[in-house]
Structure formats: C-alpha cells, structure tokens
Amino acid sequence: MPIVRSAGLLMFRRRGAAVEVLLAHPGGPFWAARDAASWTLPKGAVDEGEDPLAAAQREFNEETGFTAQPPYHLLGELKQKSGKRITAWAFEGDGDPRDLRSNLFEMEWPPRSGRMQSFPEVDRVGWFTIAQARHKLLPGQAPFLDALETVLNPP
C-alpha cells in the first residue's frame, strides 16, 4: 500500500505581540456539529511526481480561494495515525474569512439514500491565536504550531 502524502500551508499574521493562524473547518455533514479538535490546515493530496510545496499552494487556493505568497517556512512533516504523511509550510499573509471560496465535493447523503449532494470542502475559516488554535486544531497537526513558534522565535 503506497504512503498517502498530503501538503498544506499555515497562514499566519501578527496582531501586535500576538500571532494568529488561519485554520479551516472541514465541510460536509460529518464535521458540521464539531468544533474542538476538528479544524485543520488547508491541505490536500500530493499528486505523483508533484512538488509538495506546489501541491500545498494549489490546495490552499482550492480550499480557501486565497493565494499564498512567499517566503515559505518549512514546518516539517508529520505522520498521522492513519499513516498519511503531511508536510506543511507557513507564510505570512492576511485574508478575510468572509471571502472564503472553497471547492466542492460530492457524497451520498443521507447514507444509503442513493442521493448525491455537494458540500464545500471547507465550510469556514477563522483566525485564532496559537493558544486558541491548539484547542481547535486536530491533535495530530498540533506540532505544526510548535514548529511555527520556533520559526518565529528562533532559539
């Protein structure tokens, strides 16, 4: 079984002494009522032979409608419980959550109904301080916040 690879971008901005990160809430009925430990970095699959940073930029744009700008800071790679590997970069930027434009996916809903429905891949984005993001972010992605703090405050 091949290793599933994913790549994503973590946009951050500075608000005085505070740093905020933009997190994405997954769309669709499974995630609709979930909040804590449910948000994610905008990310997606790396196609065979594709540069991971290029995949991260593409996925960020598809899922948010925002365009990422360099410089990019490598946050590292994490292995998820599922075996998926996620590589992430951070970049400084800003975006209004009201301007979210996400691509759609289709799934059978309700289950076994035979009816296909479309849902946004990301149903909302929000800005969170690092402390808030630790509560919102999927636990397996929290080390990316530590990496961002190291990038912004080198030892």
Sequence and secondary structure as in RCSB ss.txt:
>XXXX:A:sequence
MPIVRSAGLLMFRRRGAAVEVLLAHPGGPFWAARDAASWTLPKGAVDEGEDPLAAAQREFNEETGFTAQPPYHLL
GELKQKSGKRITAWAFEGDGDPRDLRSNLFEMEWPPRSGRMQSFPEVDRVGWFTIAQARHKLLPGQAPFLDALET
VLNPP
>XXXX:A:secstr
    EEEEEEEEEEETTEEEEEEEEE STTTTT  TT BB SEEE  TT  HHHHHHHHHHHHHS    S  EEE
EEEE TTS EEEEEEEE    GGG    EEEEESSTTS  EEEEESEEEEEEEEHHHHHHHB GGGTHHHHHHHH
HHS  
